[in-house]
Amino acid sequence: MRYQVTALVDSARVETIPVEARDPREARSLAQGRGYAVLAVRRRFALPFGLLFLLSSGPLAIVLLGLFGGVLTSSFAVSVVLAQAYLPRNAGMASGLIVGFAIGLGGAGVAALGWVADRWGLPAALWISALMPLVAFALTRLLPAPRDAAA
């Protein structure tokens, strides 16, 4: 059967996606799968932009820094949708938890990178920042599939 599912398909774009599925639950899982693919692609592009920023200079470095930041923040909304998939009956709580966790962890990360910059210099802190998407991608591979998507 064909369903029209409203899903987040990009960081700032919600679309109605036609999906072939047996039931509405399966249709929602398939549509969310597209969001997970966006998350994986964004994480894979962050590392090259971060490294190229550190290895370049001048106007090109500014453009690459903008692309690096854009790629990192573009996956934020997809992370919220993933949290909602883990807690489908408590979507508001899932959104609040993931946003609070991201902001809190970001603040702790900035403090830690500031300490690294004070102790070993700004280049060391920037290299750590550029390599963090690799760690994040490795950790996301450990996430189990939400129960709806496992069916």
N, C-alpha and C positions, 0 to 999 in steps of 0.2 A: 504494500500500500504506500502511497505517496503522501508525505507529511510536509507541512511548511513549519520549520522550526526557527524561532528567533534566537540567534546566538551571536556571541562576540567573535568576530572573524579577524579583527585587527585591534590594535591597541585603543583606537578611538572610534571604531566603526561597528555598529550592530546591524546585522542584516537578517532578513528572512531567507533561509536556505531551504531549497527543496531537497528532501532526503527520502530515499526508498528504504522502508523498514517494515518489520512485522507489526510493531506497536509503537505508541508514542514514546515510551521509555527508551526503546532502542534508537528511535530517531533522534532523541535528545543526546544520547551517548555518541552517536555518529557525528552530530554537529559539534559537540564539544571536542571530539577528536581533532577537528580542524584547528581549534584553538590551541591544543597541545602541540600540534605541528608548528604553529606560529611561534610558540614559546621556544621550541627546540631550535628553530632556524635563527631566531633572534640571539639566542645564547651562542650559537656557532659563529655569528658574524661579529659579536662583540670583541672576541679575542683578536682577530686580525686588525680591526680598527684601533684598538688600544695599543697594540704593538707597533703598528705603522705610525701612530701619533708620536710615540717615543723615539722612533727612528727617523723622523722627518723634522723639518724646521720651516719657519716662515709661514706664509698664508696656507700652505698645504697642511701644516700641523694644526692650524685653527679649524680648517674644514674637517679633518680627521677626528679632532677632539669633539666637534659637534656631532659627527656621525656616531662616535663611540657613546656619547651621552644619550643620543636619541635612541640607539639600539637598546641600551640598558633600561631606559625608562619605558620603552614601548611595550615591554613584556609585563608591566605592572598590572594592567587590567586583566590580562590573561591569567595571571596568578590569582587574582580575586575570583575569577570564574572557576579555576581549579579548586580553590578552597570551598566554594559553594557546591561543587560536585562531591567533595568529601563529606559535606554536611548538608544534604539537600533539604532536610526539614528545618534547618536553621540557617538559611542563607544570609540573613542580616548579621547573625553572630559570626558566621564564617568570614564575612566581609570585614567586620570590625576587628576580628582577631588577626587576619592577614595584614590589614593596613597598619594596625598597631605594632605588630611584630616587625614589619618592614621598616617603619619609622624608628622604632626603638633600636633595632639591630643596626640601622644606618647610623644613628647617633653614636652607638658604641664603636662602630667601624671607623667613623671619622676621628674619634678620640684616639683609637689605637694607631691609625695612620699618622696622626699628629705626633704621637710619641715616637713612631718610627722615623718620621721626618726630622724631629729634634735630635734623635740619637745618631742616625746614620745618613741623614740628608734627604732632600726632596726627591732626587732621582730614585732612591730605594723605595720611597713611598709610592711614587708614580708607577714603578715596575710592579709592585704588589697590586696596585689598583688595576693595572692592565691585565694581570694574570688571574685576578679573582673570578672573572667569568668562567674560566676553565674549572675552577673548584666548584662553582655553582652548578655548572653543567654536569659534573660528575655526581654531585649530590642529588640532582633532580633525577638521575637515572635510577636512584635507589627508591624513589617514591612508588608505592604500589598504585595500581589502577583503582580509581573510585569504583565502588560496588556496582553502580549503574553501568559503567563502561565494561566491567568484567563479564557481564551477561552475554 
